[in-house]
Amino acid sequence: MPEIKLKNQQKVAIVLIAVLFFAVSFGLGTWYGYISRPAIDKVLNVSGKEPTAQYQAVDFDLFWDVWSRVEERYVDKTKINRKDMVNGAIAGLVNSLKDPYTEFMPPVETKQFQQDIKGSFEGIGAEIGLRKGILTVIAPLKGSPAEKAGVLAGDKIIKIDDKSTGDLSLNEAVRLIRGKGGTQVKLTVFRDSLDKTKEISITRDTIKVEAVTTEKKSDGIFVIKISTFTESASYEFRKAVQEFLDSGSKKIVLDLRNDPGGYLNVAVDIASWFMPAGETVVTEKNYDNSEDIYRSSGYRLLEDIPMVVLVNEGSASASEILAGALRDNKNIKLIGTKTFGKGSVQEVENLSGGASLKITIAKWLTPKGTEINKIGLEPDIKVELPKEPPKEGEETKDIIMEKGIEVLKGL
């Protein structure tokens, strides 16, 4: 009898294992089927159901109607490139959002973007963006060919060589400006201080940027300039802190002018030198209305050091995050001109065929909830810049730096 009972238990165990196996297989099959469902089902959030009213109101047949008419009636059939038509349609869909930082990138532009984030590129060394639909210089990088040629933050680029920028995407403009070192590109720019456009010829070069530089001033004042928030900027800033401590200086000017930004985690790391652990550096408001809060690690070595922050229209992205955090948490004065207003987060998603989609997924808010994107930060002490450039032979004065030192001496 015990032997019969044991055999029955084995049979029950085998049946249970078989049922479990089929249940898991079914579950995995259902999950795979769900994630592999057609893109239209993902968009409409339906599967075997009628689309919701908001999508029923969109005539998707119109797209195919236009496509077929082009195929049938366009006069020059040799110029019909169906791959380009698909890419153009996707680009148009993305461009309808009117967000300059959300872009569909075909394979060639994707490859260029991947080179950019690795830092292995040649060009003029200027960060550019779209402001109110106009191609605009966010900032020329310190020591770059663009800076040496006289390009300024805020310059509106009207032409690249002889091509108008009016209908160019940001990536197309970057591709035209980039090129091999030693070659030239001509930018036609307009700036508020001029009554007509100005042509600037720039010789491209390999771009090498020092992220952090320092200068010891008189009266116990030490300047730390952050030019860009690259991966190395955290380490370079750490060295700058040591230089400040070794210098015997007592006060800091943090210069974030013409800093186009970079890595968010680097801005948070640098903020940690000035703030207690747990203090909010920036809040990221996501596409699904959730929030991620980035907090100080609390290095605090510079927490009690009197300081001011210099900003201008070339201060963007990570530099605006750092400036906003220091003002909101420590009441540190921002001196200069209004910042650029680049306060959004992009994610790059790889697509089939080597293409990619760079899409804005979140916005940044300062610790007190101030939105940066398309608004920028107003300085606490605004410095009016001269409209006319200095005449030949005249000394160029850095009046924002002078104002910063003047305010710092009173602290």
C-alpha positions as CSV (number, residue, x, y, z in Angstrom):
1,M,0.0,0.0,0.0
2,P,2.7,2.6,0.8
3,E,4.2,1.8,-2.6
4,I,0.9,2.5,-4.4
5,K,0.5,5.8,-2.4
6,L,4.0,6.9,-3.4
7,K,3.2,6.2,-7.1
8,N,0.0,8.2,-6.9
9,Q,1.9,11.1,-5.4
10,Q,4.5,11.0,-8.2
11,K,1.7,11.1,-10.8
12,V,0.1,14.1,-9.0
13,A,3.5,15.8,-9.0
14,I,4.0,15.2,-12.7
15,V,0.6,16.5,-13.5
16,L,1.2,19.7,-11.4
17,I,4.6,20.2,-13.1
18,A,3.0,19.8,-16.5
19,V,0.2,22.3,-15.7
20,L,2.8,24.8,-14.3
21,F,4.9,24.4,-17.4
22,F,2.0,25.1,-19.8
23,A,0.8,28.0,-17.6
24,V,4.3,29.6,-17.7
25,S,4.6,29.0,-21.5
26,F,1.2,30.5,-22.0
27,G,2.1,33.5,-19.9
28,L,5.4,34.1,-21.7
29,G,3.7,33.7,-25.0
30,T,1.0,36.3,-24.0
31,W,3.7,38.7,-22.8
32,Y,5.8,38.3,-25.9
33,G,2.7,38.7,-28.1
34,Y,1.9,41.9,-26.2
35,I,5.3,43.5,-26.5
36,S,5.5,42.4,-30.2
37,R,2.1,43.7,-31.1
38,P,1.8,46.1,-34.1
39,A,3.0,49.6,-33.5
40,I,-0.6,50.9,-34.3
41,D,-1.9,48.9,-31.3
42,K,0.8,50.4,-29.1
43,V,-0.2,53.9,-30.2
44,L,-3.9,53.4,-29.9
45,N,-3.6,51.2,-26.8
46,V,-6.0,48.7,-28.3
47,S,-5.8,45.1,-29.4
48,G,-8.8,43.7,-31.3
49,K,-10.9,46.7,-30.2
50,E,-12.1,49.9,-31.8
51,P,-9.8,52.9,-31.5
52,T,-10.8,55.5,-29.0
53,A,-12.7,58.6,-30.2
54,Q,-9.6,60.8,-30.3
55,Y,-8.0,58.5,-32.8
56,Q,-11.1,57.9,-34.8
57,A,-11.1,61.6,-35.5
58,V,-7.7,61.3,-37.2
59,D,-7.9,60.3,-40.8
60,F,-5.0,57.9,-41.2
61,D,-6.2,57.0,-44.7
62,L,-5.2,60.5,-45.8
63,F,-1.5,59.7,-45.4
64,W,-1.8,56.7,-47.8
65,D,-4.0,58.6,-50.1
66,V,-1.2,61.2,-50.5
67,W,1.4,58.5,-50.9
68,S,-0.5,56.8,-53.7
69,R,-1.1,60.1,-55.5
70,V,2.7,60.8,-55.4
71,E,3.5,57.4,-56.7
72,E,0.9,57.6,-59.4
73,R,1.1,61.2,-60.6
74,Y,4.5,62.7,-59.7
75,V,6.2,63.7,-63.0
76,D,9.8,62.6,-62.2
77,K,9.5,59.0,-61.1
78,T,13.3,58.6,-60.8
79,K,13.3,61.0,-57.8
80,I,10.8,58.9,-55.8
81,N,12.9,57.4,-53.0
82,R,10.5,55.5,-50.7
83,K,13.0,55.3,-47.9
84,D,13.4,59.0,-47.9
85,M,9.7,59.4,-48.1
86,V,9.2,57.3,-44.9
87,N,12.0,59.2,-43.1
88,G,10.6,62.5,-44.2
89,A,7.1,61.5,-42.9
90,I,8.5,60.4,-39.6
91,A,10.6,63.6,-39.3
92,G,7.5,65.7,-40.0
93,L,5.5,63.8,-37.3
94,V,8.2,64.6,-34.7
95,N,8.7,68.2,-35.9
96,S,5.0,68.9,-35.4
97,L,5.7,68.9,-31.6
98,K,7.7,72.1,-32.2
99,D,10.3,70.9,-29.6
100,P,13.8,71.6,-31.0
101,Y,15.2,68.9,-28.8
102,T,12.9,66.1,-29.9
103,E,14.3,64.8,-33.2
104,F,14.1,61.8,-35.5
105,M,17.6,61.0,-36.6
106,P,18.2,58.9,-39.8
107,P,21.3,56.5,-39.7
108,V,23.8,59.2,-40.8
109,E,22.7,61.7,-38.2
110,T,22.5,59.0,-35.5
111,K,26.2,58.1,-36.2
112,Q,27.1,61.8,-35.9
113,F,25.3,62.1,-32.6
114,Q,27.0,59.0,-31.2
115,Q,30.4,60.6,-32.1
116,D,29.3,63.9,-30.4
117,I,28.6,62.3,-27.1
118,K,31.9,60.5,-27.1
119,G,33.6,63.9,-27.8
120,S,35.5,62.6,-30.9
121,F,34.6,65.3,-33.4
122,E,36.0,68.2,-35.3
123,G,34.3,71.5,-35.8
124,I,34.1,75.1,-34.6
125,G,33.5,74.5,-30.8
126,A,30.1,76.2,-30.4
127,E,26.9,74.8,-28.8
128,I,23.9,75.8,-30.9
129,G,20.2,75.4,-30.4
130,L,16.8,76.6,-31.7
131,R,15.3,79.6,-29.9
132,K,11.8,80.6,-31.2
133,G,12.6,78.6,-34.3
134,I,15.8,80.5,-35.0
135,L,19.2,78.8,-35.0
136,T,21.1,80.4,-32.2
137,V,24.5,80.1,-30.6
138,I,24.0,79.0,-27.0
139,A,27.7,79.4,-26.2
140,P,31.1,79.3,-27.9
141,L,33.4,77.0,-25.9
142,K,36.3,78.6,-24.2
143,G,39.4,78.7,-26.5
144,S,37.5,77.2,-29.4
145,P,37.8,78.4,-33.1
146,A,34.3,79.9,-32.8
147,E,35.4,82.0,-29.7
148,K,38.6,83.1,-31.4
149,A,36.7,84.1,-34.6
150,G,34.4,86.4,-32.6
151,V,31.2,84.3,-32.3
152,L,29.2,85.3,-29.3
153,A,26.5,83.7,-27.2
154,G,23.1,84.7,-28.5
155,D,24.2,85.2,-32.1
156,K,21.5,84.2,-34.5
157,I,22.8,82.1,-37.4
158,I,21.1,83.2,-40.6
159,K,23.3,81.3,-43.1
160,I,25.8,78.5,-43.0
161,D,28.1,79.2,-46.0
162,D,25.5,80.1,-48.6
163,K,22.6,78.0,-47.2
164,S,19.8,79.7,-45.3
165,T,19.1,78.1,-41.9
166,G,15.4,78.9,-42.0
167,D,14.2,75.4,-42.9
168,L,17.1,73.4,-41.4
169,S,16.7,71.1,-38.4
170,L,19.2,71.4,-35.6
171,N,21.0,68.2,-36.7
172,E,21.2,69.4,-40.3
173,A,22.7,72.7,-39.2
174,V,25.2,70.9,-37.0
175,R,26.2,68.6,-39.9
176,L,26.8,71.6,-42.2
177,I,28.9,73.4,-39.5
178,R,31.0,70.4,-38.7
179,G,33.9,69.3,-40.9
180,K,37.5,68.3,-41.1
181,G,40.0,70.3,-39.2
182,G,41.7,72.9,-41.3
183,T,38.7,73.6,-43.5
184,Q,36.6,76.7,-43.3
185,V,33.0,77.5,-42.7
186,K,31.3,80.9,-43.0
187,L,28.5,81.9,-40.7
188,T,26.2,84.8,-41.4
189,V,25.0,86.0,-38.0
190,F,22.8,88.7,-36.6
191,R,23.2,90.0,-33.0
192,D,21.2,92.6,-31.1
193,S,24.1,95.1,-30.9
194,L,24.4,95.2,-34.7
195,D,22.2,96.9,-37.2
196,K,23.0,94.4,-40.0
197,T,24.2,90.9,-40.4
198,K,27.9,90.0,-40.0
199,E,29.9,87.3,-41.8
200,I,32.3,85.3,-39.7
201,S,34.8,82.9,-41.3
202,I,35.9,80.1,-38.9
203,T,38.6,77.5,-39.5
204,R,37.5,74.1,-38.1
205,D,39.8,72.3,-35.7
206,T,39.7,69.4,-33.2
207,I,37.9,70.6,-30.2
208,K,39.7,70.2,-26.8
209,V,37.9,71.8,-23.9
210,E,39.2,72.3,-20.4
211,A,36.1,71.8,-18.3
212,V,37.3,73.7,-15.2
213,T,39.8,76.5,-14.9
214,T,40.8,78.7,-11.9
215,E,42.3,82.1,-11.3
216,K,43.5,83.7,-8.0
217,K,42.4,87.4,-7.8
218,S,43.4,90.0,-5.2
219,D,41.6,90.6,-1.9
220,G,41.2,86.9,-1.2
221,I,39.0,86.2,-4.2
222,F,39.3,83.0,-6.2
223,V,37.6,82.4,-9.5
224,I,36.4,78.9,-10.6
225,K,35.1,78.8,-14.1
226,I,33.2,75.8,-15.4
227,S,33.1,75.8,-19.2
228,T,31.1,72.5,-19.7
229,F,29.8,69.7,-17.6
230,T,31.7,66.8,-19.2
231,E,32.4,63.5,-17.5
232,S,35.8,64.9,-16.4
233,A,34.3,68.0,-14.8
234,S,33.7,66.4,-11.4
235,Y,37.3,65.4,-11.1
236,E,38.5,68.8,-12.4
237,F,36.3,70.6,-10.0
238,R,37.7,68.6,-7.1
239,K,41.2,69.7,-8.1
240,A,39.9,73.3,-8.2
241,V,38.6,73.0,-4.7
242,Q,42.0,71.9,-3.5
243,E,43.6,74.8,-5.3
244,F,41.2,77.2,-3.6
245,L,42.0,75.8,-0.2
246,D,45.8,75.9,-0.9
247,S,45.6,79.5,-2.2
248,G,44.5,81.0,1.1
249,S,41.6,82.8,-0.6
250,K,38.4,83.4,1.4
251,K,35.7,84.0,-1.3
252,I,34.7,82.4,-4.6
253,V,33.4,83.7,-7.9
254,L,31.7,80.7,-9.7
255,D,31.7,81.6,-13.4
256,L,29.0,79.7,-15.4
257,R,28.9,82.1,-18.3
258,N,28.9,80.5,-21.8
259,D,28.6,77.0,-20.2
260,P,26.2,75.1,-22.4
261,G,25.7,72.3,-19.9
262,G,26.3,68.6,-20.1
263,Y,25.8,65.7,-17.6
264,L,23.1,66.1,-15.0
265,N,25.0,63.9,-12.5
266,V,28.0,66.2,-12.7
267,A,25.9,69.2,-11.8
268,V,24.6,67.3,-8.8
269,D,28.1,66.3,-7.8
270,I,29.4,69.8,-8.0
271,A,26.4,71.2,-6.1
272,S,27.3,68.7,-3.3
273,W,30.4,70.7,-2.4
274,F,28.2,73.6,-1.4
275,M,25.1,71.9,0.2
276,P,24.3,69.5,3.0
277,A,23.4,65.9,2.2
278,G,19.8,65.4,1.2
279,E,19.2,68.9,0.0
280,T,17.3,69.0,-3.4
281,V,19.5,70.0,-6.3
282,V,16.9,69.6,-9.0
283,T,13.6,67.9,-9.6
284,E,12.9,66.1,-12.8
285,K,9.2,66.1,-13.8
286,N,8.6,63.1,-16.1
287,Y,6.3,62.5,-19.0
288,D,4.0,60.4,-16.8
289,N,3.8,63.1,-14.1
290,S,6.1,61.2,-11.8
291,E,9.0,63.1,-10.2
292,D,12.6,62.2,-9.6
293,I,14.5,64.3,-7.1
294,Y,18.3,64.6,-7.3
295,R,19.8,65.4,-3.9
296,S,23.2,66.6,-2.7
297,S,25.8,64.0,-1.5
298,G,26.8,66.6,1.1
299,Y,30.6,67.1,0.6
300,R,29.9,70.6,2.2
301,L,33.5,71.7,2.1
302,L,32.5,75.0,0.5
303,E,29.2,75.4,2.3
304,D,30.1,78.5,4.3
305,I,32.4,80.2,1.8
306,P,31.0,83.6,0.6
307,M,30.4,83.4,-3.1
308,V,28.5,84.8,-6.2
309,V,27.6,83.1,-9.4
310,L,28.1,84.7,-12.9
311,V,25.6,83.8,-15.6
312,N,24.6,85.0,-19.1
313,E,22.6,84.0,-22.1
314,G,25.1,81.2,-22.8
315,S,24.5,79.5,-19.5
316,A,22.3,76.5,-20.3
317,S,21.1,73.1,-19.1
318,A,23.4,71.8,-16.3
319,S,24.8,75.2,-15.6
320,E,21.2,76.5,-15.0
321,I,20.6,73.6,-12.7
322,L,23.6,74.4,-10.6
323,A,22.9,78.1,-10.5
324,G,19.2,77.5,-9.6
325,A,20.1,75.1,-6.8
326,L,22.7,77.5,-5.2
327,R,20.2,80.4,-5.3
328,D,17.2,78.4,-4.0
329,N,19.1,76.6,-1.3
330,K,21.7,79.1,-0.2
331,N,20.4,82.5,-1.4
332,I,23.5,82.9,-3.5
333,K,23.2,85.9,-5.9
334,L,23.2,85.3,-9.6
335,I,24.9,88.2,-11.5
336,G,24.9,88.9,-15.2
337,T,22.2,88.4,-17.8
338,K,19.2,86.1,-18.2
339,T,20.2,82.4,-18.9
340,F,19.3,80.5,-22.0
341,G,16.4,78.4,-20.8
342,K,17.4,74.8,-21.7
343,G,15.7,72.8,-18.9
344,S,14.5,69.6,-20.5
345,V,15.7,66.0,-20.5
346,Q,16.2,63.9,-23.7
347,E,16.4,60.2,-24.1
348,V,17.8,58.5,-27.3
349,E,15.9,55.4,-28.4
350,N,17.5,53.2,-31.1
351,L,15.2,52.3,-34.1
352,S,15.4,49.8,-36.9
353,G,17.9,50.3,-39.7
354,G,20.3,52.4,-37.6
355,A,18.0,55.3,-37.1
356,S,17.1,56.8,-33.7
357,L,14.6,59.0,-31.9
358,K,15.8,61.7,-29.4
359,I,12.8,62.5,-27.4
360,T,12.1,64.9,-24.5
361,I,10.9,62.9,-21.6
362,A,11.1,65.3,-18.7
363,K,11.6,68.9,-17.6
364,W,13.8,70.3,-14.8
365,L,12.6,72.4,-11.9
366,T,14.7,74.2,-9.4
367,P,14.4,73.2,-5.7
368,K,11.7,75.9,-5.3
369,G,9.8,74.6,-8.3
370,T,10.9,77.2,-10.9
371,E,10.7,75.9,-14.4
372,I,13.8,76.5,-16.5
373,N,12.8,75.3,-20.0
374,K,12.2,78.1,-22.5
375,I,12.2,80.6,-19.6
376,G,15.7,80.7,-18.2
377,L,16.8,82.2,-14.9
378,E,16.6,86.0,-14.3
379,P,19.8,87.2,-12.5
380,D,19.4,88.8,-9.0
381,I,21.7,91.6,-10.2
382,K,21.4,92.4,-13.9
383,V,24.3,93.8,-15.7
384,E,23.6,95.9,-18.8
385,L,26.2,95.1,-21.4
386,P,27.4,97.8,-23.9
387,K,25.6,97.6,-27.2
388,E,28.7,98.7,-29.1
389,P,31.9,96.5,-29.2
390,P,35.0,98.3,-28.0
391,K,36.8,100.4,-30.5
392,E,40.2,99.3,-31.9
393,G,42.9,99.8,-29.2
394,E,40.3,100.1,-26.4
395,E,40.7,97.8,-23.4
396,T,37.9,95.2,-23.3
397,K,36.4,95.2,-19.8
398,D,34.6,92.2,-18.3
399,I,31.9,94.2,-16.5
400,I,30.0,91.2,-15.3
401,M,33.2,89.9,-13.6
402,E,33.8,93.3,-12.2
403,K,30.3,93.5,-10.8
404,G,30.7,90.0,-9.3
405,I,33.9,91.0,-7.5
406,E,32.3,94.2,-6.3
407,V,29.3,92.4,-4.8
408,L,31.6,89.7,-3.3
409,K,33.8,92.3,-1.5
410,G,30.7,93.4,0.3
411,L,29.9,90.0,1.7
